[in-house]
């Protein structure tokens, strides 16, 4: 073990990841603004990244967790691009980014 890598440090990372996940979930469930919902999803993905890297560092010491985190970052970039394109399309049609306005797209 290196200096400063006690089991309590892993608990700190897991606590930060849990707090970020809870904030992201709260944001996704309570906001009506599409941009805020996308930001909540980003918080959830970043909490997963913190857990991947923490378990990789404190667990077996291999780099698999960091590789997964890089893939999640690429996924988040693609999600942001596609999500913002959808938000812009909804804004052009309805002149609002309120997600409840998209309910008329069902028809």
C-alpha positions as CSV (number, residue, x, y, z in Angstrom):
1,X,0.0,0.0,0.0
2,X,1.2,3.5,-0.7
3,X,1.1,6.4,1.7
4,X,-2.4,7.6,2.3
5,X,-4.2,4.6,0.9
6,X,-6.0,3.3,3.9
7,X,-9.4,1.7,3.7
8,X,-11.0,4.9,5.0
9,X,-9.9,6.6,1.9
10,X,-11.9,4.2,-0.2
11,X,-14.9,4.9,2.0
12,X,-14.4,8.6,1.3
13,X,-14.5,8.1,-2.5
14,X,-17.5,5.9,-2.2
15,X,-19.3,8.5,-0.1
16,X,-18.5,11.2,-2.7
17,X,-19.8,8.9,-5.4
18,X,-23.0,8.2,-3.5
19,X,-23.6,11.9,-2.9
20,X,-23.0,12.7,-6.6
21,X,-25.4,9.8,-7.6
22,X,-28.1,11.0,-5.2
23,X,-27.8,14.6,-6.5
24,X,-27.9,13.4,-10.1
25,X,-31.0,11.2,-9.4
26,X,-32.7,14.1,-7.6
27,X,-32.0,16.4,-10.5
28,X,-33.3,14.0,-13.1
29,X,-36.5,13.3,-11.1
30,X,-37.4,16.8,-10.1
31,X,-36.4,19.1,-13.0
32,X,-38.6,19.9,-16.0
33,X,-35.8,21.7,-17.9
34,X,-34.2,19.4,-20.5
35,X,-30.7,20.9,-19.9
36,X,-31.0,20.3,-16.2
37,X,-32.0,16.7,-16.8
38,X,-28.9,16.2,-19.0
39,X,-26.7,17.7,-16.3
40,X,-28.2,15.2,-13.8
41,X,-27.4,12.3,-16.1
42,X,-23.8,13.6,-16.3
43,X,-23.6,13.7,-12.5
44,X,-24.8,10.0,-12.3
45,X,-22.1,9.0,-14.9
46,X,-19.4,10.9,-13.0
47,X,-20.3,9.1,-9.8
48,X,-19.8,5.8,-11.6
49,X,-16.4,7.0,-12.8
50,X,-15.4,7.9,-9.3
51,X,-16.3,4.4,-8.2
52,X,-14.5,2.7,-11.1
53,X,-11.3,4.6,-10.5
54,X,-11.5,4.2,-6.7
55,X,-12.0,0.4,-6.9
56,X,-9.3,0.1,-9.5
57,X,-6.8,2.0,-7.2
58,X,-7.7,0.4,-3.9
59,X,-8.6,-3.0,-5.2
60,X,-6.4,-5.1,-7.4
61,X,-4.3,-2.2,-8.6
62,X,-4.9,-2.9,-12.3
63,X,-6.0,-0.3,-14.8
64,X,-9.3,-1.9,-15.8
65,X,-11.3,0.6,-13.8
66,X,-9.6,3.6,-15.4
67,X,-10.2,2.1,-18.9
68,X,-13.9,1.7,-18.0
69,X,-14.0,5.3,-16.8
70,X,-12.6,6.5,-20.1
71,X,-15.3,4.6,-22.0
72,X,-17.9,6.2,-19.7
73,X,-16.5,9.6,-20.5
74,X,-16.8,8.9,-24.2
75,X,-20.3,7.7,-23.7
76,X,-21.1,10.9,-21.7
77,X,-19.7,13.0,-24.6
78,X,-21.9,11.2,-27.1
79,X,-24.9,11.4,-24.8
80,X,-24.4,15.2,-24.4
81,X,-24.1,15.7,-28.2
82,X,-27.2,13.7,-29.0
83,X,-29.1,15.1,-26.1
84,X,-28.4,18.7,-27.0
85,X,-29.4,18.0,-30.6
86,X,-32.7,16.6,-29.4
87,X,-33.2,19.7,-27.1
88,X,-32.5,22.0,-30.0
89,X,-35.0,20.2,-32.2
90,X,-37.6,20.4,-29.5
91,X,-36.8,24.1,-29.0
92,X,-37.3,24.8,-32.7
93,X,-40.7,23.2,-32.7
94,X,-42.1,24.3,-29.3
95,X,-40.0,27.4,-28.5
96,X,-39.3,25.9,-25.0
97,X,-37.0,23.3,-23.5
98,X,-39.6,22.1,-21.0
99,X,-39.7,18.3,-21.3
100,X,-43.5,18.2,-20.8
101,X,-43.9,20.0,-24.2
102,X,-42.4,16.9,-25.8
103,X,-45.4,14.8,-24.8
104,X,-47.2,16.0,-28.0
105,X,-44.5,14.2,-30.0
106,X,-46.2,10.9,-29.2
107,X,-48.8,11.4,-31.9
